[in-house]
Amino acid sequence: MENISNEALHVLEEIFENENNPNYWRDRFYNLDPRNDMILRGCFKELEDSWLIKTKWADNYPYLIQMLKDGYSYIIHSKEESKKSMSQIERELNDLLDRTKIIKKPINTVPIGTDISEYNRPSDEWMNDVQIFHDRYLQDHPLGKRMKSLLFHRSTGAYTELVSCLSSISRDSSFISKINEELSGETSMLNKTNMYDVFLSHANMDKAEIVDQLYASLNKLGISIFYDKTSLEWGDKWKDRILEGTQKAEFAIIVISENFFDREWTEKELSEFLSKQNQNGQKLILPILHNISNEDLRKKYPSVADIQAIDSNKHSCDEIALMFARQLIKRLKG
């Protein structure tokens, strides 16, 4: 896959972030001056020429944009490479700033009957996380005292000023380097990256019917997969390697069928993933129901039946791979 410019990559990420916002690009183009309009159109042409997107234009804006599978694959690859090169403080700071793109600014006045606390909750949670970040890293930064006051009083305009402070700190390379040096000798779980994007859990009898094809569809997108058929090597202690895979995977796609029930190792894997998800409090298990109903699943594994599943009879393996790519990209952004 050929490399694209950083400007085009940013536009590709913008397309991904606004897949479900039909009016976004109309408003985006209508508000541009001639110079930036030309640059943005050039980025769209670069993405189309690289077969990452398809677009249809009308009234001087792209009214229909389709992300192609190579587009998802490109974002996954770029996010993984970017995350590998980031330090712990850079990842956390980047996450705080990324979240501001989807948080509505807090307000003081709304129409009668509107619950202000509900409206402001996302920014309140964000400021709580900024408080943690500040106390962990920013006590000695020149902007530290200013941020401490803003976080304490949380007055009108505090959110906007905190965003400005964090943006300035993100460009303070000498301070970030200093923090990185202080952290270099510490062991932190935040620095332990997962080896696999996804673990494919399944019964062996389902390999030929669905799992081999699903592996191929995921692999085409450049996703890192633990699949026993390709991950286990000659001489491996297979039980140890499988347990290691369950601990080092970002997600688990679990293909659940009649063949899955009452098998020692499928249920062992499921138990490992349920335990890990409960401990982390983060989405991990992505169930696929293969020729069974949700009622069948609830009878056998009630705790899994409460997790949103998809039906293999309603989606092709390529469609499932793209659905997973969206989940992975959202996780990598964080």
C-alpha positions, -999 to +999 in steps of 0.1 A: +000+000+000+015+033-011+021+061+014-001+092+014+007+127+027+001+136+063-026+161+051-044+133+033-041+110+063-057+136+085-086+139+060-090+101+059-092+101+097-117+130+095-138+109+071-138+080+095-148+101+125-177+116+106-191+085+088-224+089+105-227+127+100-243+132+066-241+171+066-205+173+079-187+177+045-213+200+031-207+224+060-169+218+059-166+228+022-190+258+024-169+274+052-135+272+034-116+300+017-104+293-019-069+283-008-080+257+018-108+245-005-081+236-031-060+218-005-089+198+007-100+188-028-064+177-035-065+155-004-097+139-016-082+133-050-051+117-034-072+094-013-093+084-043-062+078-065-048+056-037-081+036-036-088+044+000-122+061-006-148+065-033-168+098-035-197+113-054-197+151-058-226+175-062-229+213-055-191+214-051-189+191-021-187+153-017-223+142-008-214+105-007-181+091+007-174+054+009-145+042+030-129+013+012-113-017+031-078-003+023-089+030+039-097+012+072-064-008+069-044+024+063-058+041+094-052+010+115-016+008+104-009+045+109-026+045+144-006+015+155+027+030+143+019+063+159+010+047+192+042+026+192+063+058+188+044+077+216+055+077+252+031+072+281+025+109+288+021+116+250-006+089+247-025+102+277-022+138+266-032+129+230-063+111+243-074+141+264-071+164+234-088+139+210-118+137+233-123+175+231-133+170+194-165+152+204-173+170+238-198+198+236-186+229+255-203+232+289-232+257+291-249+277+319-282+286+303-305+262+283-343+262+275-366+256+304-369+219+313-334+210+301-312+192+326-279+212+326-261+185+346-268+159+319-256+183+292-224+191+310-215+156+322-191+147+294-170+179+301-172+172+338-158+137+334-131+151+310-120+176+337-118+149+363-094+130+340-075+163+334-072+166+372-056+131+374-033+139+345-023+172+361-016+156+395+005+129+379+026+150+356+021+187+356+028+199+392+061+215+381+050+227+347+048+265+342+011+261+335+006+238+364-005+264+389-029+280+364-045+246+356-047+238+393-068+269+399-090+262+369-096+227+381-104+238+416-129+266+408-143+251+375-157+285+366-173+295+333-147+292+306-125+268+326-130+241+300-118+262+271-088+274+291-078+239+301-080+228+264-057+257+255-032+248+283-031+211+273-025+222+236+004+243+247+019+215+268+016+191+239+040+214+220+064+217+250+089+190+238+115+198+264+091+192+293+077+160+277+113+147+273+120+155+309+090+135+321+099+106+297+134+104+313+118+103+348+095+075+337+121+055+317+131+034+347+096+027+359+075-003+351+040+006+341+011-014+327+003+015+304+036+008+286+028-028+280+012-029+246-008-059+235+008-082+210-024-090+190-053-069+179-076-098+181-078-134+194-100-158+173-117-181+197-137-210+181-143-247+179-121-266+156-151-280+137-160-244+126-127-237+110-136-247+075-171-233+075-164-198+089-132-192+109-106-197+081-125-172+059-129-147+088-091-149+095-084-142+058-108-112+058-092-097+089-057-105+077-063-085+044-068-054+066-034-057+082-049-067+116-026-086+140-044-119+148-039-148+172-052-178+153-040-212+165-038-224+129-011-198+121+002-186+155+013-220+169+047-232+157+064-265+157+076-274+193+053-248+211+036-258+243+002-251+228-017-246+261+008-220+273+008-202+239-030-200+238-032-187+274-005-161+265-026-151+235-057-145+256-037-121+278-020-102+250-050-095+227-068-062+225-101-079+216-115-114+214-138-124+185-156-155+198-174-177+172-200-195+193-219-224+178-232-258+190-196-270+184-184-244+209-205-257+238-189-281+264-154-281+249-127-278+274-105-253+257-132-231+241-147-227+275-113-221+291-107-193+266-141-178+272-135-179+310-102-161+305-117-134+284-147-128+308-123-125+337-101-101+318-131-080+307-145-078+342-111-067+356-104-041+330-139-028+327-133-023+289-149-038+259-131-070+250-155-098+239-171-095+205-194-126+201-205-140+167-234-164+169-230-191+142-262-211+135-275-206+170-300-181+185-295-157+214-318-179+234-295-208+229-266-187+240-285-175+271-293-210+282-256-220+280-237-188+288-260-162+304-232-137+311-222-137+274-258-133+262-259-098+278-231-088+254-242-075+220-236-102+194-238-104+156-253-132+136-229-149+110-259-155+087-266-118+084-230-106+076-203-118+053-168-123+067-156-092+049-183-072+065-175-085+099-138-077+093-147-041+085-170-039+116-140-050+137-117-025+120-140+003+131-139-010+167-101-013+166-096+022+151-117+037+179-096+018+205-063+028+189-074+065+190-077+062+227 
